[in-house]
Amino acid sequence: MKRSLLTYLFILVFGTLNAQVQSMRSQDGSFNSRDRFGNQVDPSRQAQSLNDSVDIQSLPPQMYMWRLEERFGERRMIDADTISLNFQNTNLVEGMYGQYNYLGNLGSPRLSRIFFDRDNDAPTIFMAPLSSFYFTPDQVNFTNSNIPYTNLTYYKGGNKINGEERFKSYFSVNVNKRLAFGFNFDYLYGRGLYSNQSTAYFNAGLFASYIGERYQLQAVYNNFFMKMNENGGITNDGYITRPDTLADGKKEYESNNIPVNLESSSNRNKDFYVYLTHRYRLGFDRTIEKIDTTRNDTTHTYEFVPVTSFIHTMKVERTRRQFSSNDRNFYEHYYFDKSGTRDTTTAFSIKNTFAIALLEGFNRYAKAGLTAYISHKYSYYDLMDSLSLNRTNQYKPTRYKEQEVFIGGELAKRQGDLLHYNINGEVGIAAEAIGEFRLNGDADLNFRLGKDIVNLYARANISNLRPSFYMRHYHSNHFYWDNNNFDKEFKTRIEGELNIDRWGTNLMVGVENIKNYTYFNQQALPQQYGDNLQVMTAQLTQNFKLGILHLDNKVTYQKSSNNHVLPLPELSTYHNLYLLTKIAKQVLTVQLGAEATYFTKYLAPAYTPALQQFHLQSADKQVEIGGYPVVNAYCNLHLKRTRIFVMMYHVNAGMGKRNYFTVPHYPLNPRLLKIGVSWNFYD
C-alpha cells in the first residue's frame, strides 16, 4: 500500500510539472485534428506568426480519446467521458443495467447473469470477479488535447460508520501535438452495511502515447491493491425474509446486527502490469492539389500514406493472492494447518507479439489490411507445497512453468462507412499451445433506410483451448487439486445484431455450443461436462420517447440446455422511466426518474471466500434467488463541465417478499442514499 501511495504521489508531481511545461510551450506546437480512425487531417488552427503573442489558456479545448485493441495496439476512437445520462449507475457493482450478481458491498466480487457478457480477460480466475475495479489495457482511455485535461469524480453512500466512498482522478497533458502522457488514480473504500465485509481498493497508473506519422507508441502501467474482508454470508436468510419468525420477534433487523458466518477472514489481491505497443510505418508522401478559384492559383500539400507497419506488443503482469482466516469449522478440509489459514499463490507472465501489417487504403486496390504475427507467452505459477517448510515456517512454493507459441493472421477492413470486417485466426505451434486454436470474425454493414441508419452486426468465434491454469492446478489449505486429465474446451458462438438508433432499437440473438465445459461444481471443485452444452440468448433494447418523457428497456431471454451444470435466469429485465429536459436558459440538463431491475428465479451460483469464486450450490442447501425487483430513484444534473447525481438506492427495501439476494445468503444493501459528482477541467 505504501508503495502504491508513493507511486501516486510521484506521478502527481510529475504531471503537475509537465502541465506547466505544456502551458508555456510555443505556438508551433499546435494540434492537428483527427478523424474517427485517428488519421491526421488539416489543422483546425493555423500556425501564427512568431511575432504574434499566443495565450494558450484562451484556446477552446480540443481533444480526442481512444482505446486500444490489446493484441496489435489498434486504436478505436471513443467519446470523452462527459455524458450525463444515467451517471448515477457508473459506480454500481451490479453494472449499468443491473446484470451482475454480487455480494452486496461496493467492490465485492461479481458474476454476470447474462452468459454472453462473461469474458476471460482477467489474468487469473481470482481477478475475474473483481471486474468492477480491475481493468485491462484495452480499457485504458488515452487522450490527446491542446490543453491539459483533468477529471475528478467522487462517490459517497451512507454514513461514516458503514457507508461507502470512492475517489477517482484522471489527468492527461500533451508535450507537443504527438507526445502525451497522464495518470489515473482510484481509491475505493466500502465499510459495509453487514458485518465483516469491508473493502479497500487502490489503483495508480501511468499512460503515455506518441502518435507520429511513421513511429507510434502507447504504454500503460497500472498497480492494483485490493483488500476485502469475508463474512461468508449471513447465518440465516430469515433475518431478511422473515425477521418476525426469529427468536427476538423483531419486524426488522439492522443490517450490521445480523450474524454472519465468518469473523476473521480476508482476501488480498495485488496486481501490476506493464503494457507496451509500438509500430513503425513505411510509406510515401502523396501530393494533394488545391485550386483557389478566387485567386486563380493552385497550391500543393503533402500527406503521408502508410503502406506497411512493423508492430511489437509486450505485456508483463504479476498477480498475487492471499487468503487469511482464523475461522474454524466453516470448511470441510484442512490440507496444511488446522489452526489457521494463510494461503498464497503468485502468477507471472510475459507475452510478446511481433507482427507485419500491410495497411488498407494506401491505393484503390488495398480494400483491406492484412497482418501476420507470431506470439510467445512465458508464465509461471507458485503454489503451496505440502511437503516442506522454509525457515520462516511457511510452505515452500512449487513453481509451474508454461510457454505458449502461436502464429496467426488477420484480415481487416476498418475504413469507410458502409462495411467493416475483421477475421483473426491463430494456432499453437509449440510448447503447451500445441493443438490449441482460435478463430474470430466480426462484420458490420451500415446503410440508410429512409431517414434511418441501419446497423447490422455479425460475430462468430471458434476455439479449442485448455482450461485456465488455476482450473487445472491449485493448492491451498481448504482446496487442493491437480487436474492433469482435463480436456480442451471446444467452443463455437454465433451472434447477430440489428441496431436502429433513431428508433431506439437494438436486437441481439446468439447461440453458443461448448464441449468439455469447465466449471466449479457443488463442492466448489473444478469439473468438466463431457457432453455438448448449449446456451441461446436473445436481447432486446427498446427505448421510447414522448416529449421529455423517456422509457428505456432492456430485456434478455436466455436458455441453458443443462441448468444443473450452467444455471441461468431465463428472463432478466431493466427499465428506466425518467424526465429529461433543459432548464435555466438551456444550460442545466436534468434527468429525473426511477429504474428497476428484475430476473426470474433460479439456483444462482453460491460464493466461497477461500476460493474467491462462484460455484454451483451444494445439494443439501439449495435456495432459489430472484423474483424480486430492485428499484432506485434518482436525479441527475449536468451543468457545463460538472455532473451531479442523487440516488435513493433500493427504495423498495422492506416491501413485498423481501427476497433481495443475488447470491445465496448474501443480501443486497438495504435502502441507501448515494451521491456523486464529476468535474472536468481544461487548463
ZAMARGU-4260 file (C-alpha; in steps of 0.2 Angstrom, whole numbers, plus 5000, padded with zeros to 4 digits):
<rodrens>
0) 5000/5000/5000 | 5014/5012/5004 | 5022/5008/4988 | 5006/5012/4979 | 5004/5029/4988
5) 5022/5034/4983 | 5018/5029/4965 | 5003/5040/4965 | 5012/5055/4973 | 5026/5053/4961
10) 5015/5054/4946 | 5005/5068/4953 | 5021/5079/4955 | 5027/5073/4938 | 5011/5078/4930
15) 5010/5095/4938 | 5027/5099/4932 | 5024/5094/4914 | 5007/5103/4914 | 5017/5119/4917
20) 5029/5114/4903 | 5013/5112/4892 | 5006/5129/4897 | 5022/5138/4892 | 5025/5129/4875
25) 5026/5140/4860 | 5013/5141/4846 | 5022/5130/4834 | 5016/5115/4844 | 4998/5117/4838
30) 4987/5102/4836 | 4981/5093/4821 | 4963/5086/4822 | 4960/5068/4818 | 4946/5058/4810
35) 4937/5044/4819 | 4951/5032/4814 | 4965/5043/4821 | 4972/5049/4805 | 4979/5066/4804
40) 4968/5079/4794 | 4971/5098/4791 | 4974/5108/4807 | 4959/5117/4814 | 4970/5131/4820
45) 4983/5138/4808 | 5000/5142/4815 | 5003/5161/4819 | 5017/5172/4815 | 5031/5171/4828
50) 5028/5189/4831 | 5011/5186/4837 | 5008/5183/4855 | 4998/5167/4860 | 4989/5164/4876
55) 4987/5145/4877 | 4974/5147/4891 | 4962/5156/4879 | 4961/5141/4866 | 4945/5132/4866
60) 4948/5114/4872 | 4950/5102/4858 | 4953/5084/4862 | 4950/5066/4857 | 4951/5049/4866
65) 4954/5032/4861 | 4956/5014/4867 | 4967/5000/4861 | 4965/4983/4854 | 4977/4973/4865
70) 4985/4962/4853 | 4991/4974/4840 | 4988/4991/4848 | 4975/4996/4835 | 4966/5012/4841
75) 4947/5014/4842 | 4941/5032/4845 | 4928/5034/4859 | 4918/5049/4866 | 4926/5059/4880
80) 4918/5055/4897 | 4906/5069/4898 | 4889/5060/4895 | 4877/5064/4909 | 4863/5052/4905
85) 4862/5038/4919 | 4878/5045/4928 | 4870/5038/4944 | 4874/5020/4938 | 4893/5022/4934
90) 4898/5016/4952 | 4886/5002/4954 | 4894/4985/4956 | 4878/4977/4948 | 4883/4986/4932
95) 4874/5000/4922 | 4859/4988/4919 | 4859/4978/4935 | 4865/4962/4926 | 4878/4956/4939
100) 4876/4945/4954 | 4887/4952/4969 | 4889/4951/4987 | 4881/4967/4992 | 4895/4979/4996
105) 4905/4991/4985 | 4919/4982/4976 | 4914/4965/4981 | 4915/4950/4969 | 4903/4949/4955
110) 4897/4937/4941 | 4886/4942/4926 | 4869/4934/4925 | 4870/4936/4906 | 4881/4922/4900
115) 4886/4931/4884 | 4893/4946/4894 | 4905/4934/4903 | 4923/4936/4897 | 4940/4929/4901
120) 4951/4944/4900 | 4957/4944/4918 | 4974/4937/4921 | 4968/4924/4934 | 4952/4916/4940
125) 4954/4926/4956 | 4954/4943/4947 | 4940/4940/4936 | 4926/4943/4950 | 4934/4960/4954
130) 4930/4967/4937 | 4921/4982/4944 | 4938/4989/4949 | 4951/4980/4939 | 4953/4985/4921
135) 4964/4978/4907 | 4975/4988/4895 | 4961/4989/4882 | 4950/4998/4894 | 4963/5012/4897
140) 4957/5029/4890 | 4971/5038/4880 | 4969/5057/4877 | 4976/5070/4865 | 4972/5088/4869
145) 4978/5105/4865 | 4977/5110/4884 | 4979/5099/4900 | 4963/5089/4904 | 4958/5083/4922
150) 4943/5074/4928 | 4939/5072/4947 | 4925/5060/4952 | 4919/5057/4969 | 4905/5045/4975
155) 4898/5043/4993 | 4884/5032/5000 | 4878/5030/5018 | 4887/5037/5034 | 4905/5036/5041
160) 4901/5021/5051 | 4895/5009/5037 | 4895/5019/5021 | 4905/5018/5005 | 4916/5031/4996
165) 4926/5031/4980 | 4938/5044/4973 | 4944/5044/4955 | 4956/5056/4946 | 4962/5056/4928
170) 4975/5068/4921 | 4982/5070/4903 | 4994/5083/4896 | 5002/5085/4879 | 5021/5089/4877
175) 5018/5093/4859 | 5005/5088/4846 | 5011/5070/4846 | 5018/5066/4863 | 5005/5065/4878
180) 5005/5056/4895 | 4995/5056/4910 | 4990/5046/4925 | 4974/5039/4934 | 4971/5036/4952
185) 4956/5026/4960 | 4953/5023/4978 | 4938/5014/4984 | 4933/5011/5002 | 4917/5001/5007
190) 4914/5000/5025 | 4900/4988/5023 | 4882/4988/5029 | 4884/4970/5035 | 4897/4964/5047
195) 4915/4959/5041 | 4913/4964/5023 | 4923/4979/5021 | 4933/4983/5005 | 4948/4994/5002
200) 4955/4995/4984 | 4968/5006/4977 | 4975/5009/4959 | 4988/5021/4952 | 4993/5020/4934
205) 5003/5029/4921 | 5000/5030/4902 | 5009/5038/4888 | 5007/5040/4869 | 5017/5046/4854
210) 5007/5047/4838 | 5019/5052/4824 | 5017/5049/4805 | 5029/5035/4805 | 5033/5029/4823
215) 5019/5027/4836 | 5020/5021/4854 | 5007/5018/4868 | 5012/5012/4885 | 5002/5008/4901
220) 5007/5004/4919 | 4994/5000/4932 | 4996/4994/4950 | 4981/4987/4960 | 4980/4983/4978
225) 4963/4975/4984 | 4959/4970/5001 | 4942/4963/5006 | 4935/4956/5022 | 4925/4940/5020
230) 4909/4936/5031 | 4904/4920/5022 | 4886/4927/5021 | 4873/4929/5034 | 4869/4914/5045
235) 4850/4913/5042 | 4841/4921/5027 | 4826/4923/5039 | 4834/4939/5046 | 4830/4947/5029
240) 4815/4937/5023 | 4805/4933/5039 | 4813/4943/5053 | 4797/4941/5064 | 4799/4922/5065
245) 4816/4923/5073 | 4818/4922/5092 | 4819/4941/5095 | 4802/4943/5086 | 4808/4959/5078
250) 4799/4966/5062 | 4816/4971/5055 | 4834/4969/5060 | 4848/4982/5057 | 4859/4975/5044
255) 4875/4977/5055 | 4867/4967/5069 | 4863/4952/5058 | 4875/4937/5062 | 4887/4931/5049
260) 4897/4915/5046 | 4915/4922/5046 | 4923/4935/5058 | 4941/4935/5054 | 4944/4930/5036
265) 4950/4941/5022 | 4957/4941/5004 | 4971/4951/4997 | 4974/4953/4978 | 4989/4963/4971
270) 4992/4965/4953 | 5003/4976/4942 | 5005/4976/4923 | 5016/4985/4910 | 5009/4985/4893
275) 5018/4992/4878 | 5013/4993/4860 | 5023/5002/4846 | 5025/5002/4827 | 5035/5009/4813
280) 5026/5013/4797 | 5034/5013/4780 | 5025/5023/4766 | 5026/5038/4754 | 5021/5056/4753
285) 5006/5059/4742 | 5004/5076/4733 | 4987/5085/4735 | 4982/5099/4724 | 4970/5113/4730
290) 4963/5125/4717 | 4959/5143/4724 | 4946/5149/4712 | 4946/5167/4719 | 4965/5169/4717
295) 4966/5158/4702 | 4981/5148/4708 | 4985/5131/4714 | 4993/5125/4730 | 5001/5109/4734
300) 5001/5100/4751 | 5008/5083/4755 | 5001/5069/4766 | 5010/5054/4772 | 5002/5037/4766
305) 5007/5022/4777 | 5009/5006/4767 | 5017/4993/4780 | 5018/4993/4798 | 5031/4983/4809
310) 5022/4980/4826 | 5028/4974/4843 | 5017/4972/4858 | 5023/4967/4875 | 5014/4964/4892
315) 5021/4959/4908 | 5010/4955/4923 | 5011/4949/4940 | 4997/4944/4951 | 4997/4938/4970
320) 4983/4932/4980 | 4982/4929/4999 | 4968/4922/5009 | 4969/4923/5028 | 4957/4916/5041
325) 4956/4911/5059 | 4938/4905/5057 | 4936/4886/5061 | 4923/4873/5056 | 4917/4883/5041
330) 4927/4872/5028 | 4927/4853/5027 | 4946/4850/5023 | 4962/4856/5031 | 4977/4851/5020
335) 4990/4861/5028 | 4986/4868/5045 | 4970/4866/5056 | 4974/4881/5067 | 4973/4894/5054
340) 4974/4898/5035 | 4987/4908/5026 | 4985/4903/5008 | 4996/4911/4995 | 4998/4910/4976
345) 5008/4920/4963 | 5006/4921/4944 | 5018/4930/4932 | 5018/4931/4913 | 5027/4940/4900
350) 5020/4940/4882 | 5027/4947/4866 | 5019/4948/4849 | 5028/4953/4833 | 5018/4957/4818
355) 5019/4964/4800 | 5004/4973/4793 | 5000/4978/4775 | 4988/4993/4778 | 4972/4996/4769
360) 4969/5012/4759 | 4986/5016/4753 | 4979/5014/4735 | 4962/5010/4727 | 4966/4991/4727
365) 4970/4990/4745 | 4952/4987/4751 | 4958/4978/4767 | 4973/4977/4779 | 4982/4960/4781
370) 4993/4956/4796 | 5003/4941/4800 | 5010/4938/4818 | 5019/4927/4830 | 5017/4927/4849
375) 5026/4920/4863 | 5020/4919/4881 | 5030/4913/4896 | 5021/4910/4913 | 5025/4903/4930
380) 5014/4900/4945 | 5019/4897/4963 | 5008/4885/4973 | 5009/4880/4991 | 5019/4863/4993
385) 5013/4852/5007 | 5029/4843/5008 | 5041/4856/5015 | 5043/4871/5026 | 5055/4885/5024
390) 5064/4894/5038 | 5050/4906/5042 | 5038/4892/5045 | 5029/4895/5028 | 5026/4882/5015
395) 5039/4882/5001 | 5031/4886/4984 | 5031/4873/4970 | 5033/4883/4953 | 5024/4878/4937
400) 5031/4885/4921 | 5022/4885/4905 | 5025/4893/4887 | 5014/4896/4873 | 5019/4900/4855
405) 5005/4905/4842 | 5006/4910/4824 | 4991/4919/4816 | 4984/4931/4804 | 4971/4945/4802
410) 4961/4952/4788 | 4953/4968/4792 | 4943/4982/4784 | 4941/4997/4796 | 4939/5012/4785
415) 4924/5018/4776 | 4906/5019/4782 | 4897/5005/4773 | 4906/4989/4778 | 4919/4984/4791
420) 4925/4967/4795 | 4939/4958/4805 | 4944/4940/4803 | 4958/4934/4815 | 4964/4916/4817
425) 4979/4909/4827 | 4985/4891/4830 | 4998/4885/4843 | 5014/4878/4836 | 5025/4874/4851
430) 5026/4870/4870 | 5009/4869/4879 | 5000/4878/4865 | 5001/4863/4853 | 4983/4858/4847
435) 4975/4875/4853 | 4967/4887/4841 | 4956/4902/4840 | 4946/4909/4825 | 4936/4925/4827
440) 4926/4935/4815 | 4915/4950/4815 | 4907/4962/4802 | 4896/4977/4802 | 4885/4983/4787
445) 4878/5001/4789 | 4865/5008/4777 | 4851/5021/4775 | 4833/5015/4776 | 4823/5031/4773
450) 4828/5043/4786 | 4836/5030/4797 | 4853/5022/4798 | 4853/5004/4800 | 4867/4994/4808
455) 4869/4975/4805 | 4882/4966/4815 | 4888/4948/4814 | 4900/4939/4825 | 4907/4922/4826
460) 4921/4913/4835 | 4928/4895/4837 | 4941/4890/4849 | 4949/4874/4856 | 4959/4879/4872
465) 4965/4871/4888 | 4956/4877/4904 | 4965/4890/4913 | 4980/4886/4924 | 4970/4888/4941
470) 4956/4876/4935 | 4970/4863/4932 | 4981/4866/4947 | 4978/4874/4964 | 4985/4870/4982
475) 4978/4878/4997 | 4973/4874/5015 | 4955/4870/5011 | 4955/4866/4992 | 4968/4856/4983
480) 4968/4849/4965 | 4979/4844/4951 | 4968/4840/4936 | 4980/4834/4923 | 4967/4824/4914
485) 4956/4839/4909 | 4952/4840/4890 | 4952/4856/4879 | 4936/4866/4879 | 4929/4867/4861
490) 4918/4882/4859 | 4908/4889/4845 | 4897/4905/4846 | 4887/4914/4833 | 4879/4931/4836
495) 4868/4943/4825 | 4863/4961/4830 | 4852/4974/4822 | 4853/4992/4828 | 4842/5007/4823
500) 4847/5022/4833 | 4833/5034/4829 | 4820/5020/4834 | 4830/5017/4850 | 4830/4998/4845
505) 4844/4985/4847 | 4841/4967/4845 | 4854/4954/4848 | 4852/4935/4845 | 4866/4922/4848
510) 4869/4904/4852 | 4885/4895/4859 | 4889/4877/4860 | 4903/4871/4872 | 4911/4854/4873
515) 4920/4850/4889 | 4913/4865/4898 | 4924/4868/4914 | 4915/4874/4930 | 4915/4874/4949
520) 4904/4860/4955 | 4893/4859/4971 | 4909/4855/4981 | 4917/4871/4974 | 4929/4860/4964
525) 4933/4861/4945 | 4924/4849/4935 | 4921/4846/4916 | 4905/4842/4907 | 4909/4830/4893
530) 4893/4832/4883 | 4888/4847/4872 | 4881/4862/4882 | 4871/4875/4873 | 4866/4892/4878
535) 4854/4903/4867 | 4852/4921/4870 | 4840/4935/4864 | 4842/4953/4870 | 4830/4967/4865
540) 4834/4985/4869 | 4819/4997/4865 | 4819/5015/4871 | 4803/5026/4869 | 4801/5045/4870
545) 4786/5056/4871 | 4792/5074/4873 | 4803/5075/4889 | 4796/5058/4895 | 4808/5043/4892
550) 4806/5025/4895 | 4822/5014/4892 | 4820/4995/4892 | 4832/4980/4890 | 4825/4963/4891
555) 4836/4947/4890 | 4830/4930/4887 | 4842/4915/4888 | 4841/4896/4889 | 4854/4884/4895
560) 4852/4866/4889 | 4858/4860/4906 | 4853/4871/4921 | 4861/4858/4933 | 4878/4862/4926
565) 4875/4880/4920 | 4861/4888/4929 | 4854/4905/4921 | 4839/4915/4924 | 4828/4914/4909
570) 4822/4932/4909 | 4832/4947/4915 | 4825/4965/4913 | 4830/4983/4916 | 4818/4998/4914
575) 4821/5016/4917 | 4807/5029/4917 | 4813/5047/4918 | 4810/5065/4913 | 4824/5073/4903
580) 4825/5092/4900 | 4835/5108/4900 | 4831/5122/4912 | 4840/5138/4917 | 4841/5146/4900
585) 4845/5128/4892 | 4862/5126/4902 | 4856/5114/4915 | 4852/5096/4910 | 4840/5087/4922
590) 4836/5069/4922 | 4823/5064/4935 | 4817/5046/4936 | 4817/5029/4943 | 4824/5012/4937
595) 4820/4994/4941 | 4829/4978/4938 | 4822/4960/4939 | 4826/4942/4935 | 4816/4926/4936
600) 4820/4914/4950 | 4834/4901/4948 | 4848/4892/4958 | 4860/4906/4957 | 4879/4901/4960
605) 4885/4902/4978 | 4901/4910/4983 | 4916/4903/4993 | 4928/4915/5001 | 4943/4903/5002
610) 4942/4902/4983 | 4935/4919/4979 | 4924/4910/4966 | 4906/4907/4962 | 4901/4889/4960
615) 4885/4878/4960 | 4875/4877/4976 | 4878/4862/4987 | 4864/4849/4985 | 4858/4850/5003
620) 4857/4869/5004 | 4849/4875/4988 | 4839/4891/4988 | 4831/4900/4973 | 4836/4918/4970
625) 4826/4931/4960 | 4808/4936/4958 | 4812/4952/4967 | 4813/4969/4958 | 4826/4982/4964
630) 4820/5000/4962 | 4831/5015/4963 | 4825/5033/4962 | 4837/5047/4956 | 4841/5064/4950
635) 4855/5068/4938 | 4861/5086/4934 | 4873/5092/4921 | 4879/5109/4921 | 4893/5114/4909
640) 4908/5103/4915 | 4900/5097/4931 | 4889/5081/4933 | 4880/5078/4949 | 4868/5064/4955
645) 4857/5060/4970 | 4850/5042/4971 | 4840/5033/4984 | 4846/5015/4981 | 4834/5000/4984
650) 4820/5012/4988 | 4808/4997/4989 | 4818/4988/5003 | 4807/4980/5016 | 4792/4979/5004
655) 4784/4963/4997 | 4793/4947/4999 | 4810/4955/5004 | 4820/4942/4995 | 4833/4954/4990
660) 4848/4941/4987 | 4858/4939/4970 | 4870/4927/4978 | 4864/4914/4991 | 4865/4921/5009
665) 4872/4937/5003 | 4858/4951/5004 | 4859/4967/4994 | 4861/4983/5004 | 4845/4990/5011
670) 4839/5007/5007 | 4854/5019/5005 | 4856/5037/4999 | 4870/5039/4987 | 4878/5055/4979
675) 4891/5058/4966 | 4899/5072/4957 | 4911/5073/4942 | 4921/5088/4937 | 4931/5091/4920
680) 4944/5104/4920 | 4953/5111/4904 | 4968/5122/4910
</rodrens>
